[in-house]
Structures are given as structure tokens and as C-alpha cells.
Amino acid sequence: MEKYTVIVSGGMLEEEYALKVLRDERTEFVIAADRGLLFLYRHQIRPDYIVGDFDSAPSEVVSYYREQTNIPIRQYDPVKDASDTEIALRLCLNLGRKNILILGGTGNRIDHIWANVQTLKIALDAGANAILLDSHNCVRLLEHSIVLDKNKAFGPYFSVFPLGGTVEFFSIKGAKYPLTDHALTPYDSLCVSNQYADEQVEITFPQLPDSIVILMETRD
């Protein structure tokens, strides 16, 4: 059974869904990133690591973990060159964690969401699989072709976008809106909100250094 490391960040945390992920038997390691620590504290879930500049986590909560537990804490200057989520992700990679779920990486701030999407490239480059997750969205990066099974899908819809430049010879088979040898560019919305037509959808494109695709599986 595949095991996961879960990063709990400081964005939107839907209580029921987040607790379902954290209490799943496949979750074996938890890292709290700044304000995400408050969620864990409220629900009495013990993290394995705590990171952040703690500019948004309540000081009394941080003090509790410093004084009452032996959990490793890595504190950073608020004037830093990376987000708390990125710092937590890099820690995962340094610890050899390869299957990573990020909760609290979405929410009201589009700038934070987009930064977190781009941060997934750090995991991809390290040979790890990192996913941004909430109850409506599952976001990951692809560097090669993939087959999606309808009966295992996160939701009924999926969208694809290039991360960076144009991805040439991009094809989708088995979907309501198929494509063949399409030039997937960052400047149009052609590949938003596709759906399954068959039991499997095949997404193919050449595996090249600059051909990175954002896959968003979504549900209402």
C-alpha cells in the first residue's frame, strides 16, 4: 500500500476533508507549515516536523510545541526567499519522502495558489510525486504520458495546461474533447474542463526537458 507524507500548510483547510486525509492509514508522516500547525493543534494530531517563519501561527501554539514536545522545529526569518510550503516540500525531499500531499495549499489568495503549483516542479525535478489537494481539486505535474482510469478518477473533470512554454504534439484520447498532435500553449483555454468518454483517458506528449504539463482533476 502506497504511503504518503502530508504537508499541512496555512491556506484553506476544509475540516472534514483534511481530517479524512490525515487520519487515512496511508498517511505515515506529517509536516506542519506555519499556520497549518494551528489546525493540527486544534485536532490533536501530532506532526513529525514543524517548519515556518511563524508569522501567522499563534505564538502560544508555537510555544506549546517548543516547551511541551520534542518535535523538531525549523524556524526561518520572515524575510526569506521561499514560502513556508516550499520549505516544507524541500524538507520532505531531503528526508527522502517521494509521495507528498499538500493540504492548505489552495484558498482565497490566487498568488499563493499559483506559487504552490509552481513549487510542485521542485518535487518533479527530484523524482518525487507531489500533489496539491482539497475537496474539489487535485493538482499535479506531468513530465510524460499518462493513462487515467475513470473508476479511480478524483472527479469527473480534468484540465491541462503547460507549465512554461508550448508543449508540442500533445494528444488526448478517450475524452469528450479529444486532441491529436496539438500545440498546447499557455495562451488559450482550450483544454479546460474535459471529461471522460471512455473508461480510460490517455494523455500523451513527447518527454522533453521543457515539456511539463499541469493536470488538474476537479469536481463540483
C-alpha positions in Angstrom: 0.0 0.0 0.0 1.4 3.4 -1.0 2.2 5.6 1.9 2.1 9.4 1.9 3.8 12.3 3.6 1.2 15.1 4.2 2.2 18.8 4.4 -0.4 20.9 6.2 0.0 24.4 5.0 -1.7 27.7 6.0 -4.2 28.1 3.3 -7.7 26.7 3.0 -8.2 23.7 5.2 -11.7 22.1 5.0 -12.0 20.3 8.3 -13.8 17.2 7.3 -11.7 16.6 4.1 -8.4 17.4 5.8 -9.1 15.1 8.7 -10.0 12.3 6.3 -6.7 12.6 4.6 -4.7 13.0 7.8 -6.4 10.0 9.5 -6.1 7.8 6.5 -3.9 4.7 7.1 -1.8 5.6 4.1 -0.6 8.8 5.8 2.6 8.0 7.6 4.4 11.3 8.1 3.0 14.8 8.7 4.8 18.2 8.4 3.2 21.4 9.7 4.0 24.5 7.7 3.4 27.7 9.8 -0.4 28.3 10.3 -1.1 24.7 9.3 0.2 23.9 12.8 -2.9 25.5 14.3 -5.2 23.0 12.5 -3.2 20.1 13.9 -3.1 21.6 17.3 -6.9 22.0 17.4 -7.5 18.4 16.3 -4.7 16.9 18.5 -2.8 15.5 15.5 0.9 15.3 16.2 3.2 16.4 13.4 6.6 14.8 12.8 8.2 18.1 11.8 7.3 21.8 12.1 8.6 24.5 9.8 7.9 28.1 9.0 8.6 31.7 10.0 5.6 31.6 12.3 4.3 35.0 11.2 0.8 33.5 11.0 0.8 30.7 13.6 -0.3 31.8 17.1 2.7 32.4 19.3 1.1 30.4 22.2 0.7 27.4 19.9 4.3 27.5 18.7 5.4 27.9 22.4 3.4 24.8 23.3 5.3 22.7 20.8 8.6 24.2 21.8 8.1 23.6 25.5 5.9 20.6 25.7 7.0 18.3 22.9 10.2 17.1 21.3 9.0 17.6 17.8 11.8 19.1 15.6 11.1 22.7 14.7 12.8 24.6 12.0 12.1 28.4 12.2 13.1 30.8 9.4 13.4 34.5 9.2 10.1 36.1 7.8 12.4 37.8 5.2 13.2 34.7 3.3 13.4 33.5 -0.3 10.9 30.8 -0.2 7.3 30.2 1.0 6.6 28.0 4.1 5.1 25.4 1.8 8.2 25.3 -0.4 10.4 25.0 2.7 8.2 22.1 3.9 8.4 20.5 0.5 12.2 20.7 0.4 12.3 19.2 3.8 10.3 16.2 2.5 12.7 15.7 -0.3 15.7 15.9 2.0 14.1 13.2 4.2 13.7 11.0 1.1 9.9 11.4 1.0 8.6 10.7 -2.5 4.8 10.7 -2.3 3.6 14.0 -0.9 0.2 15.5 -0.4 -0.2 19.2 0.3 -3.2 20.3 2.2 -3.8 24.0 2.8 -2.1 24.9 -0.5 -5.2 26.4 -2.0 -7.6 29.1 -0.8 -8.5 32.7 -1.4 -5.1 34.0 -2.4 -4.5 33.2 -6.1 -0.9 34.3 -5.8 -0.3 31.7 -3.1 -2.1 29.0 -5.1 0.0 29.7 -8.2 3.2 29.8 -6.2 2.3 26.4 -4.8 1.6 25.0 -8.3 5.0 26.1 -9.5 6.6 24.7 -6.3 5.4 21.2 -7.5 8.2 21.4 -10.1 10.8 21.2 -7.3 9.4 17.7 -6.4 9.2 16.7 -10.0 12.8 17.5 -10.6 13.7 15.4 -7.5 11.9 12.4 -8.8 9.0 12.8 -6.3 5.3 13.0 -6.7 3.7 16.0 -5.0 0.0 16.9 -5.2 -1.9 19.9 -4.2 -5.2 18.7 -2.7 -8.5 20.0 -1.4 -12.0 18.5 -1.6 -12.6 19.9 -5.1 -9.2 19.9 -6.7 -6.2 17.5 -7.2 -3.3 19.3 -9.0 -0.1 17.6 -10.1 2.6 17.9 -12.8 3.3 15.5 -15.6 6.6 15.2 -17.5 5.5 12.2 -19.5 2.4 10.5 -20.9 -0.2 9.0 -18.5 -3.4 6.9 -18.6 -6.2 8.0 -16.3 -8.8 5.4 -15.2 -12.4 6.7 -14.9 -13.2 4.5 -11.9 -10.1 5.8 -10.0 -10.5 9.4 -11.0 -10.6 12.2 -8.4 -13.5 13.8 -10.2 -15.4 13.9 -13.5 -13.5 16.8 -15.0 -9.8 17.3 -15.9 -7.9 20.2 -17.3 -4.4 20.5 -18.7 -2.1 23.5 -19.0 1.6 23.8 -19.9 3.9 24.9 -17.2 6.2 27.2 -19.1 6.3 27.1 -22.9 4.3 25.3 -25.6 4.1 21.5 -25.4 4.1 20.2 -29.0 2.4 17.0 -30.2 0.0 16.9 -27.3 -2.8 14.4 -27.6 -5.8 13.3 -25.6 -7.6 10.0 -26.4 -10.8 8.6 -24.7 -12.1 12.0 -23.7 -15.2 14.0 -24.6 -12.9 16.5 -26.3 -10.0 14.6 -27.9 -6.9 16.1 -29.3 -4.3 14.9 -31.8 -0.8 16.4 -32.1 -2.0 19.7 -30.7 0.4 22.5 -29.7 -0.6 23.1 -26.1 0.1 26.8 -25.4 -0.1 28.9 -22.2 -2.3 31.4 -24.0 -5.6 29.7 -24.5 -8.3 27.9 -22.5 -8.9 25.0 -25.0 -8.1 22.2 -22.5 -10.2 23.4 -19.6 -12.9 21.1 -18.2 -12.6 18.0 -20.3 -14.5 14.8 -19.3 -14.2 11.0 -19.7 -15.8 9.5 -22.8 -14.3 6.1 -22.3 -13.2 4.1 -19.2 -9.7 5.4 -19.7 -8.2 8.6 -20.9 -4.8 8.6 -22.4 -2.7 11.9 -22.3 0.4 11.7 -24.5 3.2 14.1 -25.4 7.0 13.8 -26.0 9.1 13.5 -22.9 11.3 16.6 -23.3 13.1 18.8 -20.7 10.7 21.7 -21.2 7.5 19.7 -21.7 5.8 19.9 -18.3 2.0 19.8 -18.1 -0.2 20.8 -15.2 -3.0 18.3 -14.7 -6.0 19.4 -12.6 -8.6 16.8 -11.7 -11.7 18.5 -10.4 -15.2 18.0 -9.0 -18.0 20.4 -8.1 
